Amino acid sequence: MDTLYLFTDGSVHVQSKIGYGACLFLPEKELEAETLKQRVQIKRFENTSSTRLELQTLLWALSALE
């Protein structure tokens, strides 16, 4: 089985409850910075909190594997 690395993060503006989650899938550990920038995916989430956004981002990223 091949290894796939998944990195996620998110940030929320507390007053507006709007946040952005990002994920990055890597088939190998070491890639150049320019390649990494091109692979980052970002999604906007509304009516969320910081904890909820972290979970939403993870679930969104995992659903992309299907």
C-alpha positions in Angstrom: 0.0 0.0 0.0 1.3 3.4 -0.9 1.6 6.1 1.7 -0.4 9.4 1.3 0.2 12.3 3.6 -2.7 14.6 4.4 -2.2 18.0 6.1 -5.2 20.2 7.0 -5.7 23.6 8.7 -8.3 26.2 9.1 -9.0 29.7 10.4 -12.2 31.5 11.4 -13.1 35.1 11.7 -15.1 34.9 15.0 -17.5 37.8 14.5 -18.6 36.8 10.9 -18.3 33.0 11.6 -16.7 32.6 8.2 -13.7 30.4 7.9 -11.4 28.9 5.4 -10.0 25.4 5.5 -7.1 24.1 3.5 -5.8 20.7 2.7 -2.7 19.3 1.1 -2.3 15.7 -0.1 1.3 14.5 -0.6 2.3 11.2 -2.1 5.8 11.7 -0.9 7.4 13.6 1.9 9.7 15.9 0.1 8.5 18.2 -2.7 9.7 21.7 -3.7 7.8 24.7 -2.3 6.4 25.7 -5.7 4.9 22.3 -6.2 3.4 22.4 -2.7 1.7 25.8 -3.4 0.0 24.3 -6.5 -1.4 21.4 -4.6 -3.0 23.2 -1.7 -6.8 23.2 -1.9 -8.9 25.8 -0.1 -12.6 25.9 0.8 -14.8 28.6 2.4 -17.1 27.5 5.3 -19.9 29.7 6.7 -21.6 29.8 10.1 -18.8 27.9 11.7 -16.5 27.9 14.8 -12.8 27.2 15.0 -13.4 23.6 16.3 -16.1 22.9 13.9 -14.0 24.2 11.0 -11.2 21.9 11.8 -13.5 18.9 11.6 -15.3 20.3 8.5 -11.9 20.6 6.7 -10.8 17.1 7.6 -14.1 15.6 6.5 -14.0 17.6 3.2 -10.4 16.5 2.6 -11.3 12.8 3.3 -14.3 13.0 1.0 -12.0 14.0 -1.8 -10.3 10.6 -1.6 -13.5 8.8 -2.8 
